[in-house]
Amino acid sequence: QNPFYDGVFCNLDLETFNTLPPQDVANSVGVQSQVFTVVNDEQYFRPNLMRGMIVDGDFGKDLAIYTGSSTGSGRSNSVCSPYAPITWQVDRKCQLISASSFDLMCAEMKMQ
């Protein structure tokens, strides 16, 4: 994800990124979040964690949706991101997921 700030801009080349006004970026970026309890049970296997939020059954059903900004170690209450507002979608339910789902995601991340 380097050289992009805090990993928000994956697979976007720096030359193209430098041509975009911050508000165009903000209008195109959203954050989705899910929390998992990792279990050693293949009944809870979910492929494709790198492809976005799981929306199936109870997954992604009860969302908190709000407007904020991108985050990272370079941002604080006094230093805001120029890429705002960003829409956040947070799954309120902690879901069970198999350890092998995360093994697969990690392998996919290493191939990026």
Secondary structure, DSSP 4 states (H G I P E B T S, - for coil): -TTSGGG-STT--HHHHTTS-HHHHHHH-EEEEEEEEEES-GGG----GGGS---BTTBTTSEEEEEE---STT--SSS--SS--EEEEEEEEEEEEEHHHHHHHHHHHHT-
